[in-house]
Amino acid sequence: MLKMSARVFVYGTLKSGEPNHQWLTKKENGQAQFLGRGTTAVKFPLVVGTRYNIPFLLDRPGDGHNIHGEIYEVDEAMFSKLDQLEDYPNYYDREEQTIRTETEGNLQCWLYLIRKFPVKMLAKPQLSAYHNTPEQPYSENYADSRPEDLVDDD
């Protein structure tokens, strides 16, 4: 068994049942073990933006809601793949945050967030949990865009 190196909190398309969850289950990406569900101890704005309906956790601690998501323990290979998906550190940044769980107490987990964003994104509906929906479907076509085009085009 490979050494697990990090706990990651996912709140968007990487959650079970969401469009990018396969990143966590592909063996060629490394290993990920589901630890449970959790909620951020700190409130953050979680919004859906761009024509691609991407969930963004905005770096504005104290605003928004406590965010619901899932916690995974990942090995170094998987952590590297997640950094690649999130285009860290060029697009998303990441930091450790306290995540509250019902069974494990508080855990320190990495989460991905956007530090540089247009202030108008704070006017979008702020969510406590993300779910891909037919009314607002996530689109993987963003891969053909430049990162600076993705933050918001409303």
Backbone torsions as a table, in degrees:
resi	resn	phi	psi	omega
1	MET	NA	135.9	178.5
2	LEU	-74.8	150.6	178.4
3	LYS	-70.3	126.0	175.9
4	MET	-78.7	136.5	-170.6
5	SER	-114.5	-19.6	-174.0
6	ALA	-155.2	152.5	169.8
7	ARG	-103.2	132.6	-178.2
8	VAL	-123.4	133.7	176.0
9	PHE	-99.3	121.0	178.4
10	VAL	-111.9	137.7	-173.3
11	TYR	-127.9	-3.6	-173.0
12	GLY	-127.8	-123.0	-172.5
13	THR	-71.5	-8.3	178.2
14	LEU	-88.3	-10.5	-179.8
15	LYS	-65.9	157.6	176.4
16	SER	-55.0	132.9	-179.8
17	GLY	84.8	-2.8	-179.0
18	GLU	-103.2	164.9	-169.0
19	PRO	-57.9	-29.9	-177.4
20	ASN	-106.3	12.1	-178.4
21	HIS	-59.0	-28.4	-178.7
22	GLN	-60.1	-22.2	176.0
23	TRP	-59.1	-35.0	-178.1
24	LEU	-82.6	-13.8	-176.2
25	THR	-107.9	-12.3	179.0
26	LYS	-72.4	119.2	-178.7
27	LYS	-59.9	-34.5	-179.0
28	GLU	-67.8	-15.2	176.8
29	ASN	-83.3	-16.5	-174.6
30	GLY	122.5	-158.6	-177.2
31	GLN	-117.7	142.6	175.3
32	ALA	-140.5	134.9	178.4
33	GLN	-121.7	125.1	177.7
34	PHE	-68.9	126.3	179.0
35	LEU	-102.3	-26.6	-179.7
36	GLY	148.3	-177.3	178.2
37	ARG	-93.8	154.7	179.8
38	GLY	-155.7	175.1	-178.9
39	THR	-138.7	137.8	178.6
40	THR	-61.7	138.5	175.8
41	ALA	-71.2	-29.8	179.4
42	VAL	-102.0	142.8	175.6
43	LYS	-76.6	144.0	174.8
44	PHE	-140.5	152.9	170.0
45	PRO	-77.8	124.2	173.0
46	LEU	-114.7	117.2	-177.6
47	VAL	-128.8	160.0	173.2
48	VAL	-108.7	126.8	-175.3
49	GLY	-139.3	171.2	-179.4
50	THR	69.0	169.0	178.4
51	ARG	-69.6	-7.7	179.2
52	TYR	-95.1	-2.4	179.0
53	ASN	54.1	55.0	179.7
54	ILE	-90.6	133.0	173.7
55	PRO	-77.2	132.0	179.5
56	PHE	-122.2	126.5	169.6
57	LEU	-95.1	115.2	-173.6
58	LEU	-90.9	139.8	-178.9
59	ASP	-76.3	75.8	176.9
60	ARG	-141.0	68.6	-177.1
61	PRO	-58.0	138.6	-179.4
62	GLY	99.1	-22.2	176.2
63	ASP	-94.2	158.5	173.5
64	GLY	85.0	-134.6	-173.2
65	HIS	-133.6	163.8	166.6
66	ASN	-72.2	126.4	-170.4
67	ILE	-93.3	132.0	178.9
68	HIS	-91.7	137.8	179.2
69	GLY	-164.5	-159.2	-177.0
70	GLU	-126.4	150.0	-179.6
71	ILE	-112.4	131.5	176.9
72	TYR	-126.4	142.0	168.9
73	GLU	-98.2	127.9	-173.8
74	VAL	-126.6	153.9	174.5
75	ASP	-85.7	175.6	-176.4
76	GLU	-61.2	-37.2	179.9
77	ALA	-63.7	-45.6	179.9
78	MET	-66.2	-41.3	179.3
79	PHE	-59.5	-40.8	177.7
80	SER	-63.8	-40.7	178.2
81	LYS	-65.6	-39.1	177.8
82	LEU	-65.7	-40.0	175.0
83	ASP	-59.1	-39.3	179.0
84	GLN	-65.3	-46.6	179.1
85	LEU	-59.2	-42.9	-176.6
86	GLU	-85.7	1.5	-178.2
87	ASP	51.3	44.2	176.3
88	TYR	-78.5	134.2	5.5
89	PRO	-100.5	12.0	-175.7
90	ASN	-75.1	-34.5	-174.7
91	TYR	-113.8	-73.4	172.6
92	TYR	-84.2	152.7	168.8
93	ASP	-110.5	173.4	175.6
94	ARG	-140.9	152.6	177.5
95	GLU	-153.6	160.2	176.6
96	GLU	-84.8	138.0	178.1
97	GLN	-136.6	156.8	175.1
98	THR	-79.7	127.9	177.6
99	ILE	-116.5	129.0	179.1
100	ARG	-87.6	134.4	175.6
101	THR	-126.3	159.6	178.1
102	GLU	-80.9	-28.1	-173.7
103	THR	-105.5	-32.1	-174.6
104	GLU	-104.9	1.7	-174.3
105	GLY	75.4	-145.9	179.4
106	ASN	-91.3	134.6	177.6
107	LEU	-124.1	144.8	171.6
108	GLN	-87.0	123.8	-177.5
109	CYS	-136.0	150.0	172.1
110	TRP	-78.2	142.6	169.3
111	LEU	-139.6	154.9	-178.7
112	TYR	-99.8	137.4	179.4
113	LEU	-147.0	165.7	179.1
114	ILE	-102.8	120.9	180.0
115	ARG	-87.9	-40.1	-177.9
116	LYS	-105.6	111.0	-179.1
117	PHE	-146.1	152.7	175.5
118	PRO	-66.0	135.2	-178.8
119	VAL	-55.8	-29.1	-179.1
120	LYS	-62.0	-18.3	177.3
121	MET	-65.4	-24.4	178.4
122	LEU	-69.0	-16.5	178.3
123	ALA	-82.6	-11.5	178.1
124	LYS	-69.7	157.7	175.7
125	PRO	-56.5	130.8	-179.2
126	GLN	-99.7	129.3	-173.6
127	LEU	-103.6	158.8	169.6
128	SER	-101.4	-16.7	178.2
129	ALA	-151.5	142.5	178.2
130	TYR	-98.7	138.8	170.6
131	HIS	-143.3	129.3	174.4
132	ASN	-66.5	133.0	-178.3
133	THR	-132.0	155.4	175.8
134	PRO	-60.9	-30.3	179.7
135	GLU	-74.0	-25.7	-179.2
136	GLN	-140.9	68.7	-173.6
137	PRO	-76.1	139.5	174.1
138	TYR	-69.2	140.2	179.4
139	SER	-123.0	129.4	178.0
140	GLU	-82.1	0.4	-179.2
141	ASN	-67.7	-7.3	179.5
142	TYR	-61.9	-19.5	-177.1
143	ALA	-59.0	-22.8	179.2
144	ASP	-86.3	-1.1	-177.1
145	SER	-97.4	163.1	173.0
146	ARG	-82.4	144.2	-178.4
147	PRO	-54.2	-37.8	-178.6
148	GLU	-67.6	-18.7	177.2
149	ASP	-81.3	-13.7	-171.2
150	LEU	-86.6	-24.1	-172.7
151	VAL	-60.8	-46.5	174.8
152	ASP	-169.7	136.8	176.5
153	ASP	-128.3	24.8	175.5
154	ASP	-81.4	NA	NA
